[in-house]
């Protein structure tokens, strides 16, 4: 495929560069290894073996061993992070070479999947803004097909898509003419730089006109959403609304599929007469007696339905809250797929997740900055990034279960199965209903060997691993202008629940036959196998973290030292390892564009997640293994009350509700406060100097934890707004703290 342009055809379409200044990092690692080794020597050399004269010596020995095991675990996890961060790589594309080599007409078609599940948590207006942004890609429109999977089976979402289809006839020409960025109307018109068009009459007039059209559409969609149903007058505007006459609920309905814009129809054009992308609405069949496998099931239905309608060789999937922020992202992806030397082995191109609603200092660490800017680059160097579920371009054949074959070095331009058969859109819709039915996958390999994998809360991670084990490669591409922008959680509860689900899903993979060390043995590089453990071990971090947060504080109350004096080499080792890691993490975050306060929030959320989200991940997984609960999927709400949003903008942590997670956080905060008070007492009321006092390191640890937990103390004692901690959580935490202290002290 392509044109003959001579030697220029052989130029690579992308390049890969290793990170610079790695020598300093490796020197730091060497000194950290010396410090860690010294800590282990101290723990073993000064282990308090019990004697008959010492009362409670066995307990102290067990506590000492617990600290040793915790420190051993922290070292193991630190080693896994080293594997990922040892040699990150950076990618750069050459889009000018792409067109020079292939030309516009030879570019492959792309099917774009947008998934939504709940019209209340994911408002229809937000969904259609994402749809419009991907319809408006700077790419031949007749080569784009956009599919919206609505697992909420909402006629409100369908209505919003109908409105968007009409608006697209004006929006796409406007975007192409004035090189609009971003191409989500809501994002574009609320952007300060876009609020004033260029001082050109034609631009100003068209800008005003298109903005008015968008505001009118927005008003109609929001009005219908507020009422919660479609009026009879609106229902008569399109035959598709008849499908909802027999819908019992969003969990019990037949397949609803509507080809809203048929790209094969010569009449499907915008106001300038240019072709429009194909646009399809799909609500797959759901019945109470059949498990629908959440987003993975929706993706697999889309794979089958799209193969029948457009059958593009490349598939892009995005979440409904991740609109396209860069119109040339498709061309970037093609630079990888169409590269003549390496493109044939690439299964998917993973773009990073980025978010537009973060506060100045990212109060809940929702940016995932270090994962996106550091970890995934390291994954890429070690064999290819994991698949993170959104913002990912897939090769259809790899996503459909095919193994990599080195002999196949051409990106096939798969033909539309019905392009030359004259099949009407209505006939196609009827054919596709079976493909999206509940029973279609029975006794097939869908979800096992084909499509997105089932049986895991993080089906994306598992799917990427399985694809890589079939011999395919993957690429991580993080352009200067973020390709996709989404919405991060804006309450602490949302953030912790999200990480709980991620933690449990990763734990499922770790404890299953798909554990990378066994499933990936001799299939993917060892470095890539180990790279997966940076997330697979998230949940298991809870035990060592909880132990280190609880035990030193309790034993300060009892007057038992668990760390050396800071005046000797052993104490300096503890200080260097702990503070050295903190200083390095600060420098790393600053280099990635973060702030000092963001780093502090990152440390706080690191502690909160390890002591709550990941603990409940393990607990829920154990309960599920015992057969007491079934798998559930919680959609993170994208709409919150105005007062919650106002507190979020002020960077006040939102508690406000009762939650076992908040009870644990509050109990730990109170426990460390008591430990610090007793620790200061032992430091002040003594004849020993600080450098000789055995409680300095222990009290310092409590002081650091108290400092990190300051927002909790404010939520207990100072705050009066609705986001403070509920009294019931405070009372429960006080009781738990007193019980724990009584057990240890007595």
Legacy VTK file of the C-alpha trace (Angstrom):
# vtk DataFile Version 3.0
C-alpha trace
ASCII
DATASET POLYDATA
POINTS 746 float
0.000 0.000 0.000
1.243 3.527 -0.671
2.949 5.556 -3.319
6.388 5.327 -4.868
8.427 8.327 -3.764
11.882 6.801 -3.980
14.260 6.626 -1.048
12.047 8.840 1.138
9.631 5.914 1.497
12.203 4.095 3.627
12.531 6.857 6.215
11.111 5.873 9.623
7.813 7.426 10.635
8.814 7.625 14.296
11.933 7.670 16.434
12.729 6.489 19.939
15.132 8.191 22.348
16.332 7.122 25.793
16.044 9.461 28.758
19.072 11.596 29.546
20.990 12.081 32.794
20.517 8.533 34.038
23.996 8.418 35.627
22.889 10.549 38.588
19.843 8.333 39.086
21.959 5.172 39.116
24.425 6.687 41.583
21.487 7.522 43.844
20.252 3.939 43.552
23.692 2.664 44.550
23.763 4.760 47.721
20.204 3.704 48.567
21.220 0.051 48.297
23.997 0.665 50.830
21.516 2.303 53.208
18.952 -0.498 52.816
21.593 -3.161 53.393
22.642 -1.357 56.594
19.042 -1.380 57.859
18.779 -5.139 57.347
22.097 -5.674 59.129
20.815 -3.605 62.053
17.534 -5.523 62.265
19.329 -8.883 62.291
22.230 -7.866 64.535
20.120 -6.219 67.230
17.152 -8.560 67.146
15.812 -8.659 70.744
15.844 -12.377 71.480
13.810 -13.005 74.649
15.224 -14.091 77.984
13.396 -15.520 80.981
13.868 -12.333 82.988
12.295 -9.995 80.426
8.522 -9.772 80.583
6.850 -9.375 77.215
10.096 -10.016 75.346
8.386 -12.416 72.941
5.966 -9.680 71.899
8.841 -7.288 71.261
10.615 -9.933 69.173
7.484 -10.467 67.081
7.090 -6.718 66.594
10.756 -6.491 65.566
10.307 -9.303 63.050
7.191 -7.548 61.733
9.222 -4.396 61.110
11.918 -6.452 59.376
9.352 -8.113 57.097
7.728 -4.748 56.326
11.077 -3.218 55.413
11.843 -6.261 53.280
8.542 -5.770 51.445
9.220 -2.062 50.890
12.596 -3.013 49.404
11.024 -5.582 47.113
8.497 -3.064 45.813
11.209 -0.424 45.446
13.165 -2.893 43.307
10.121 -3.333 41.032
9.907 0.451 40.585
13.602 0.473 39.659
12.959 -2.033 36.882
10.350 0.317 35.425
12.315 3.531 35.894
15.779 2.353 34.950
15.711 3.455 31.310
12.515 5.280 30.183
12.151 6.145 26.488
10.540 8.963 24.528
8.784 8.693 21.156
8.501 11.255 18.370
6.447 10.983 15.174
6.979 12.392 11.672
3.516 13.143 10.319
4.907 14.948 7.271
6.625 11.740 6.182
3.385 9.822 6.711
1.494 11.803 4.069
4.519 11.916 1.770
4.731 8.124 1.848
1.082 7.126 1.792
-1.089 10.057 0.763
-4.509 10.912 2.185
-6.434 8.350 0.157
-4.203 5.457 1.243
-4.613 6.005 4.978
-6.480 3.123 6.663
-9.971 3.501 8.100
-10.501 3.875 11.824
-13.403 2.714 13.991
-13.814 4.779 17.154
-15.562 3.314 20.221
-17.027 5.599 22.893
-18.446 3.815 25.945
-20.970 5.148 28.456
-22.974 3.328 31.114
-25.150 5.668 33.159
-26.848 8.902 31.997
-26.970 10.226 35.565
-23.291 9.680 36.377
-22.215 10.454 32.806
-24.476 13.252 31.457
-25.510 12.938 27.791
-24.116 16.396 26.998
-20.661 15.309 28.150
-20.962 12.108 26.103
-21.854 13.873 22.855
-19.047 16.394 23.330
-16.652 13.462 23.327
-18.386 12.031 20.239
-18.182 15.354 18.385
-14.503 15.734 19.258
-13.592 12.390 17.657
-15.882 12.934 14.666
-13.921 16.128 13.954
-10.467 14.522 13.764
-8.106 15.946 11.142
-8.446 12.782 9.096
-10.426 11.866 5.953
-13.996 11.809 7.380
-15.183 8.983 5.133
-12.510 6.832 6.788
-13.895 7.431 10.296
-16.743 5.508 11.930
-17.860 6.450 15.444
-19.749 3.978 17.637
-21.400 4.958 20.905
-22.028 2.047 23.256
-24.728 2.981 25.757
-24.890 0.393 28.529
-27.493 2.565 30.228
-29.861 2.076 27.261
-31.001 5.653 27.737
-33.250 7.374 25.227
-31.815 10.621 26.625
-28.371 9.621 25.399
-29.834 8.558 22.057
-31.617 11.885 21.727
-28.412 13.772 22.548
-26.611 11.793 19.833
-29.297 12.721 17.304
-28.827 16.377 18.191
-25.052 15.992 17.878
-25.394 14.387 14.452
-27.207 17.472 13.158
-24.799 19.861 14.844
-21.814 17.979 13.351
-22.841 19.149 9.863
-21.842 22.677 10.869
-19.232 21.901 13.532
-16.908 19.785 11.392
-16.549 22.358 8.593
-15.943 25.073 11.202
-13.193 23.009 12.860
-11.496 22.225 9.557
-11.654 25.770 8.259
-10.266 27.471 11.353
-8.048 24.632 12.663
-9.968 24.505 15.931
-8.334 22.957 19.012
-9.774 21.282 21.009
-12.694 19.981 18.964
-15.036 19.319 21.839
-17.487 22.261 21.565
-17.888 22.627 25.322
-14.130 22.681 25.910
-13.547 25.019 22.975
-16.128 27.615 23.930
-15.243 27.631 27.627
-11.530 28.021 26.910
-10.410 31.582 27.646
-8.253 31.756 24.527
-11.171 30.673 22.369
-13.628 33.135 23.894
-12.393 35.871 21.575
-12.031 34.808 17.920
-9.408 36.224 15.598
-10.001 39.767 14.398
-11.316 38.579 11.055
-14.930 39.303 10.151
-15.565 35.907 8.579
-14.146 34.071 11.564
-15.943 36.258 14.092
-19.301 35.856 12.392
-18.989 32.095 12.004
-17.708 31.760 15.564
-20.730 33.622 16.901
-23.101 31.581 14.756
-21.671 28.184 15.670
-21.550 29.114 19.354
-25.232 30.065 19.223
-26.061 26.754 17.549
-24.145 24.880 20.234
-25.815 26.761 23.077
-29.233 26.002 21.584
-28.370 22.311 21.303
-26.971 22.321 24.833
-30.159 23.861 26.190
-32.340 21.258 24.480
-30.230 18.340 25.721
-29.989 19.647 29.285
-33.712 20.403 29.393
-34.562 16.851 28.351
-32.030 15.467 30.833
-33.483 17.527 33.663
-37.012 16.285 32.920
-35.678 12.733 32.667
-37.616 11.706 29.587
-38.241 12.573 25.956
-41.444 14.388 25.072
-43.887 12.788 22.651
-43.198 15.535 20.155
-39.484 14.732 20.167
-40.137 11.005 20.011
-41.931 11.501 16.707
-38.825 13.073 15.152
-36.979 9.762 14.689
-38.062 6.166 14.254
-35.330 5.050 16.639
-37.360 6.089 19.687
-39.775 3.234 18.960
-37.120 0.834 20.283
-37.710 2.153 23.802
-41.400 1.215 23.803
-40.473 -2.330 24.878
-37.567 -1.505 27.210
-38.291 -2.718 30.763
-35.140 -1.283 32.349
-31.499 -0.657 31.537
-30.806 -4.216 32.752
-33.601 -5.871 30.763
-34.003 -4.911 27.114
-33.393 -6.087 23.572
-30.556 -4.853 21.352
-31.005 -1.277 20.176
-28.866 -0.265 17.234
-29.303 2.772 15.021
-27.041 3.887 12.181
-27.624 7.598 12.614
-25.197 8.680 9.880
-24.480 6.124 7.176
-21.069 6.905 5.725
-21.903 4.908 2.591
-24.777 7.238 1.753
-23.717 9.990 -0.686
-26.314 12.240 0.990
-24.485 12.007 4.347
-22.581 15.283 3.943
-21.931 18.446 5.925
-22.983 21.951 4.881
-19.925 22.201 2.625
-20.785 18.983 0.813
-18.003 16.920 2.387
-18.622 13.399 3.656
-19.508 12.859 7.299
-18.131 10.041 9.472
-20.404 7.081 10.058
-22.216 7.415 13.393
-23.801 4.433 15.176
-25.709 4.103 18.446
-25.630 0.718 20.210
-27.277 -0.511 23.385
-26.487 -4.220 23.494
-29.093 -6.661 24.735
-29.227 -7.209 28.489
-31.208 -9.757 30.456
-31.132 -10.352 34.246
-30.164 -14.016 33.807
-27.062 -13.202 31.733
-23.862 -11.620 33.028
-23.038 -8.670 30.760
-19.340 -8.356 31.772
-19.481 -4.579 32.166
-17.258 -2.483 29.863
-15.430 -5.549 28.511
-18.723 -6.970 27.265
-19.625 -3.642 25.661
-16.258 -3.482 23.903
-16.617 -6.992 22.511
-20.083 -6.217 21.187
-18.663 -3.139 19.492
-15.858 -5.169 17.924
-18.376 -7.541 16.334
-20.894 -4.894 15.278
-18.238 -2.595 13.806
-16.769 -5.510 11.848
-20.145 -5.937 10.161
-20.670 -2.246 9.396
-17.267 -0.628 8.725
-14.619 -3.231 9.589
-11.745 -0.755 9.898
-8.296 -2.238 10.557
-7.646 0.251 13.363
-9.832 0.720 16.454
-9.654 3.629 18.894
-11.450 3.333 22.205
-12.108 6.244 24.559
-14.206 6.664 27.673
-17.149 9.011 27.343
-15.472 11.576 29.625
-12.173 11.616 27.654
-12.689 13.994 24.741
-10.121 14.426 21.993
-7.874 17.374 22.768
-5.657 17.078 19.669
-7.116 16.653 16.206
-3.988 15.032 14.736
-3.805 12.123 17.183
-5.003 9.640 14.558
-2.141 10.656 12.276
0.298 10.230 15.171
-0.984 6.703 15.710
-0.648 5.904 12.002
3.028 6.884 12.125
3.530 3.863 14.361
1.224 1.412 12.609
2.469 2.262 9.114
6.191 2.396 9.850
7.734 -0.049 7.391
10.395 -1.399 9.745
8.530 -1.837 13.027
4.883 -0.977 12.402
3.811 -4.511 11.527
4.566 -5.804 15.037
2.687 -3.091 16.939
-0.681 -4.128 18.393
-1.695 -0.913 20.127
-0.622 2.682 20.718
-1.384 3.834 24.246
-1.794 7.581 24.837
-1.732 8.886 28.425
-4.737 9.832 30.494
-4.848 13.547 31.286
-7.448 15.580 33.122
-8.820 19.096 32.749
-10.495 19.539 36.144
-7.447 19.227 38.403
-6.874 21.821 41.097
-3.671 23.853 41.082
-1.948 21.404 43.435
-3.885 18.270 42.442
-5.405 17.663 45.856
-6.315 13.986 45.251
-3.339 13.138 43.010
-5.854 12.542 40.249
-3.397 13.485 37.512
-1.601 10.136 37.885
1.372 12.254 36.863
4.169 9.844 37.767
2.371 6.899 36.187
1.809 8.780 32.934
5.102 10.658 32.755
7.502 8.083 34.234
6.144 4.569 34.717
4.589 4.067 31.290
7.752 5.333 29.598
9.629 2.677 31.531
7.082 0.070 30.465
7.691 1.161 26.882
11.424 0.627 27.268
10.935 -2.811 28.800
8.778 -4.198 26.003
5.677 -2.054 25.667
3.162 -0.254 27.888
0.188 -1.929 29.475
-3.250 -1.102 28.052
-5.001 1.353 30.386
-8.509 1.170 28.943
-8.935 4.489 27.156
-7.081 6.653 24.656
-5.723 3.561 22.904
-5.456 2.759 19.181
-5.684 -0.992 18.496
-4.921 -3.118 15.491
-8.203 -4.989 14.964
-6.542 -8.323 14.247
-4.598 -8.238 17.543
-7.693 -7.271 19.523
-9.639 -10.076 17.828
-7.332 -12.781 19.163
-4.824 -13.164 16.334
-1.201 -13.994 17.156
1.592 -11.924 15.714
3.138 -13.265 12.524
6.469 -11.779 11.489
5.728 -12.489 7.823
2.740 -10.136 7.770
4.363 -6.725 7.312
1.428 -4.905 5.725
-1.398 -3.170 7.573
-4.364 -4.729 5.850
-7.073 -2.373 4.599
-9.943 -4.584 5.642
-12.910 -4.205 3.329
-16.345 -3.277 4.504
-18.242 -6.546 4.435
-21.366 -4.946 3.007
-19.895 -2.075 1.022
-20.479 -3.588 -2.393
-23.611 -5.566 -1.611
-26.061 -2.686 -1.552
-27.338 -3.649 1.894
-29.436 -0.903 3.457
-28.762 0.592 6.868
-31.974 -0.990 8.167
-30.851 -4.448 7.025
-27.448 -3.914 8.621
-29.100 -2.947 11.896
-31.125 -6.174 11.918
-28.023 -8.253 11.165
-26.060 -6.592 13.963
-28.719 -7.189 16.610
-27.713 -10.836 16.831
-24.038 -9.863 17.238
-24.919 -7.768 20.295
-27.321 -10.281 21.861
-26.871 -11.917 25.262
-26.560 -15.401 23.821
-24.129 -14.735 20.979
-21.011 -15.382 23.066
-22.219 -18.687 24.545
-19.770 -21.513 23.820
-17.377 -19.148 22.053
-13.906 -17.844 22.889
-15.062 -14.241 23.286
-13.666 -12.822 26.514
-11.253 -15.749 26.813
-9.136 -15.769 23.671
-10.871 -13.129 21.552
-11.601 -9.490 22.261
-11.348 -7.848 25.674
-10.831 -10.347 28.492
-13.546 -11.131 31.049
-13.461 -11.924 34.740
-11.308 -9.058 35.967
-12.067 -5.589 37.322
-9.158 -4.195 35.283
-9.922 -5.982 32.033
-7.767 -3.479 30.147
-4.537 -4.434 31.954
-5.276 -8.131 31.462
-6.145 -7.685 27.789
-2.919 -5.816 27.088
-0.880 -8.528 28.813
-2.570 -11.294 26.813
-1.977 -9.433 23.538
1.700 -8.954 24.356
2.017 -12.646 25.202
0.761 -13.435 21.692
3.916 -11.851 20.315
2.676 -8.311 19.650
4.445 -5.119 20.717
2.907 -1.949 22.071
3.972 1.686 22.115
3.461 4.552 24.559
3.137 7.977 22.974
2.879 11.108 25.090
2.726 14.180 22.796
3.349 17.715 24.026
-0.317 18.560 23.495
-2.325 15.979 25.388
-4.357 13.808 23.034
-7.283 13.230 25.406
-8.628 15.127 28.401
-10.991 13.689 30.969
-12.507 14.263 34.396
-10.723 13.186 37.575
-12.554 12.382 40.849
-13.275 15.503 42.901
-14.058 13.912 46.266
-11.867 11.769 48.487
-14.488 9.014 48.511
-14.522 8.838 44.702
-10.731 8.735 44.528
-10.390 6.003 47.151
-13.161 3.854 45.651
-11.593 4.162 42.207
-8.236 2.954 43.527
-9.955 0.198 45.471
-11.369 -1.173 42.212
-8.035 -0.838 40.448
-6.234 -2.470 43.350
-8.610 -5.421 43.498
-8.466 -5.953 39.746
-4.674 -5.981 39.750
-4.688 -8.385 42.695
-6.985 -10.684 40.709
-4.416 -10.847 37.926
-1.554 -11.446 40.361
-3.337 -14.410 41.970
-4.637 -15.889 38.699
-3.143 -17.983 35.931
-2.361 -14.701 34.168
0.350 -13.717 36.665
3.045 -12.302 34.334
5.866 -14.406 35.809
4.064 -17.624 34.850
1.749 -16.660 31.988
4.375 -14.449 30.365
7.260 -16.884 30.850
9.282 -17.064 27.592
6.562 -14.977 25.881
7.541 -11.471 26.967
10.851 -10.132 28.356
11.519 -10.622 32.072
11.789 -6.858 32.492
8.254 -6.473 31.146
6.987 -9.267 33.392
8.415 -7.454 36.414
7.103 -4.092 35.195
3.530 -5.302 35.583
4.149 -5.865 39.284
4.345 -2.142 39.943
0.514 -2.161 39.808
-0.196 -5.830 40.552
1.341 -5.407 44.019
-0.555 -2.221 44.862
-3.024 -3.947 47.173
-0.460 -6.040 49.028
1.353 -2.835 50.007
-1.409 -2.251 52.558
-0.044 -4.706 55.151
3.452 -3.273 55.467
2.103 0.281 55.316
-0.512 -0.295 58.020
2.069 -2.025 60.196
4.507 0.892 59.925
1.775 3.457 60.591
0.294 1.663 63.615
3.011 -0.207 65.523
5.668 2.515 66.099
2.998 4.865 67.474
1.561 2.272 69.857
4.980 1.307 71.177
5.848 4.935 71.813
2.939 4.898 74.262
4.472 1.851 75.910
7.956 3.353 75.955
9.634 0.740 73.776
12.133 1.879 71.141
12.022 0.156 67.747
14.676 2.247 65.958
18.328 3.101 66.666
19.730 6.361 67.965
20.483 8.916 65.273
24.001 9.312 66.649
25.255 6.035 65.141
25.583 4.655 61.636
22.382 2.620 61.914
20.277 5.674 62.669
21.828 7.567 59.782
20.929 4.683 57.471
17.253 4.952 58.417
17.342 8.720 57.966
19.034 8.542 54.571
16.818 5.819 53.128
13.610 7.476 54.221
14.404 11.105 53.492
16.500 10.250 50.435
13.494 8.569 48.857
11.273 11.506 49.732
13.710 14.034 48.269
14.062 11.956 45.101
10.278 11.676 44.711
10.009 15.451 45.129
12.608 16.074 42.440
10.935 13.563 40.139
7.540 15.237 40.495
8.978 18.712 39.970
10.716 17.554 36.796
7.361 16.250 35.552
5.747 19.653 36.020
4.349 19.299 39.527
4.516 21.693 42.488
5.781 21.379 46.051
2.217 21.313 47.415
1.255 18.758 44.790
4.083 16.568 46.069
2.716 16.856 49.603
-0.753 15.896 48.352
0.835 12.994 46.484
2.454 11.761 49.716
-0.859 12.108 51.549
-2.829 10.198 48.938
-0.064 7.579 48.799
-0.667 6.986 52.514
-4.475 7.147 52.270
-4.636 4.652 49.389
-2.292 2.157 51.016
-4.127 2.155 54.332
-7.697 2.121 53.000
-8.250 1.506 49.273
-5.751 -1.299 48.993
-6.697 -2.831 52.335
-10.327 -3.078 51.245
-9.182 -4.388 47.862
-7.602 -7.362 49.590
-10.541 -7.783 51.972
-13.125 -7.715 49.171
-11.111 -10.128 47.063
-10.891 -12.612 49.931
-14.631 -12.303 50.547
-15.277 -12.824 46.832
-13.048 -15.910 46.769
-15.147 -17.305 49.609
-18.216 -16.835 47.409
-20.051 -14.248 49.519
-20.307 -11.464 46.922
-20.459 -11.056 43.159
-18.397 -8.750 40.992
-19.746 -5.236 40.636
-18.671 -2.188 38.669
-19.210 1.298 40.054
-19.305 4.170 37.575
-17.548 7.207 39.015
-20.013 10.090 38.990
-19.030 13.039 36.786
-21.659 15.357 38.305
-21.534 16.684 41.885
-23.224 19.379 43.942
-22.102 22.979 43.551
-20.895 23.239 47.157
-18.742 20.131 46.688
-17.229 21.661 43.550
-16.603 24.900 45.405
-14.709 23.108 48.201
-12.758 21.161 45.590
-11.646 24.394 43.912
-10.524 25.681 47.319
-8.577 22.421 47.777
-10.482 21.357 50.872
-10.568 17.577 51.207
-14.142 16.332 50.939
-15.206 13.887 53.663
-18.880 14.599 54.298
-20.162 11.010 54.311
-19.806 7.993 56.547
-17.413 5.413 55.187
-15.305 2.597 56.667
-12.370 4.134 54.811
-12.817 7.439 56.634
-13.099 5.595 59.959
-9.735 3.921 59.350
-8.069 7.172 58.263
-9.393 9.037 61.308
-8.398 6.271 63.712
-4.862 6.179 62.332
-4.620 9.979 62.543
-5.734 10.021 66.199
-3.407 7.142 67.024
-0.405 8.954 65.568
-1.360 12.167 67.364
-1.326 10.331 70.699
1.950 8.672 69.771
3.509 12.030 68.986
2.341 13.543 72.296
3.872 10.679 74.277
6.958 10.739 72.071
7.544 14.439 72.721
7.080 13.777 76.417
9.814 11.124 76.320
12.111 13.483 74.402
11.583 16.554 76.592
11.374 15.042 80.067
14.668 13.171 79.948
18.303 13.861 80.733
19.492 12.400 77.430
20.376 14.603 74.467
18.400 14.184 71.270
21.225 12.412 69.442
21.375 9.784 72.198
17.650 9.437 72.790
16.353 6.106 71.376
12.895 7.566 70.645
13.908 10.326 68.207
13.304 8.344 64.993
10.071 6.865 66.305
8.730 10.266 67.350
9.876 11.770 64.041
7.877 9.136 62.142
4.783 10.014 64.187
5.383 13.723 63.619
5.595 13.190 59.874
2.368 11.167 59.862
0.640 13.845 61.956
1.773 16.506 59.472
0.444 14.469 56.537
-2.865 13.970 58.358
-3.424 17.660 59.139
-6.542 17.863 56.891
-8.123 15.111 59.008
-7.556 17.031 62.247
-9.035 20.116 60.599
-12.059 18.083 59.506
-12.489 16.868 63.103
-11.924 20.012 65.144
-12.062 23.125 62.933
-14.275 22.741 59.889
-17.994 23.509 60.057
-18.948 22.962 56.397
-20.715 19.901 55.014
-17.394 18.432 53.908
-16.162 17.873 57.489
-16.007 14.429 59.027
-19.412 13.212 60.285
-19.743 12.894 64.046
-20.464 9.170 63.768
-17.084 8.596 62.086
-15.316 10.670 64.748
-16.947 8.770 67.643
-16.180 5.384 66.106
-12.571 6.393 65.533
-12.121 7.648 69.099
-13.438 4.345 70.462
-11.166 2.296 68.196
-8.149 4.422 69.166
-8.814 4.026 72.887
-9.289 0.270 72.543
-6.006 -0.101 70.622
-4.096 2.014 73.124
-5.567 0.135 76.082
-4.575 -3.241 74.657
-0.958 -2.202 74.109
-0.385 -0.145 77.242
-2.022 -2.652 79.556
LINES 1 747
746 0 1 2 3 4 5 6 7 8 9 10 11 12 13 14 15 16 17 18 19 20 21 22 23 24 25 26 27 28 29 30 31 32 33 34 35 36 37 38 39 40 41 42 43 44 45 46 47 48 49 50 51 52 53 54 55 56 57 58 59 60 61 62 63 64 65 66 67 68 69 70 71 72 73 74 75 76 77 78 79 80 81 82 83 84 85 86 87 88 89 90 91 92 93 94 95 96 97 98 99 100 101 102 103 104 105 106 107 108 109 110 111 112 113 114 115 116 117 118 119 120 121 122 123 124 125 126 127 128 129 130 131 132 133 134 135 136 137 138 139 140 141 142 143 144 145 146 147 148 149 150 151 152 153 154 155 156 157 158 159 160 161 162 163 164 165 166 167 168 169 170 171 172 173 174 175 176 177 178 179 180 181 182 183 184 185 186 187 188 189 190 191 192 193 194 195 196 197 198 199 200 201 202 203 204 205 206 207 208 209 210 211 212 213 214 215 216 217 218 219 220 221 222 223 224 225 226 227 228 229 230 231 232 233 234 235 236 237 238 239 240 241 242 243 244 245 246 247 248 249 250 251 252 253 254 255 256 257 258 259 260 261 262 263 264 265 266 267 268 269 270 271 272 273 274 275 276 277 278 279 280 281 282 283 284 285 286 287 288 289 290 291 292 293 294 295 296 297 298 299 300 301 302 303 304 305 306 307 308 309 310 311 312 313 314 315 316 317 318 319 320 321 322 323 324 325 326 327 328 329 330 331 332 333 334 335 336 337 338 339 340 341 342 343 344 345 346 347 348 349 350 351 352 353 354 355 356 357 358 359 360 361 362 363 364 365 366 367 368 369 370 371 372 373 374 375 376 377 378 379 380 381 382 383 384 385 386 387 388 389 390 391 392 393 394 395 396 397 398 399 400 401 402 403 404 405 406 407 408 409 410 411 412 413 414 415 416 417 418 419 420 421 422 423 424 425 426 427 428 429 430 431 432 433 434 435 436 437 438 439 440 441 442 443 444 445 446 447 448 449 450 451 452 453 454 455 456 457 458 459 460 461 462 463 464 465 466 467 468 469 470 471 472 473 474 475 476 477 478 479 480 481 482 483 484 485 486 487 488 489 490 491 492 493 494 495 496 497 498 499 500 501 502 503 504 505 506 507 508 509 510 511 512 513 514 515 516 517 518 519 520 521 522 523 524 525 526 527 528 529 530 531 532 533 534 535 536 537 538 539 540 541 542 543 544 545 546 547 548 549 550 551 552 553 554 555 556 557 558 559 560 561 562 563 564 565 566 567 568 569 570 571 572 573 574 575 576 577 578 579 580 581 582 583 584 585 586 587 588 589 590 591 592 593 594 595 596 597 598 599 600 601 602 603 604 605 606 607 608 609 610 611 612 613 614 615 616 617 618 619 620 621 622 623 624 625 626 627 628 629 630 631 632 633 634 635 636 637 638 639 640 641 642 643 644 645 646 647 648 649 650 651 652 653 654 655 656 657 658 659 660 661 662 663 664 665 666 667 668 669 670 671 672 673 674 675 676 677 678 679 680 681 682 683 684 685 686 687 688 689 690 691 692 693 694 695 696 697 698 699 700 701 702 703 704 705 706 707 708 709 710 711 712 713 714 715 716 717 718 719 720 721 722 723 724 725 726 727 728 729 730 731 732 733 734 735 736 737 738 739 740 741 742 743 744 745
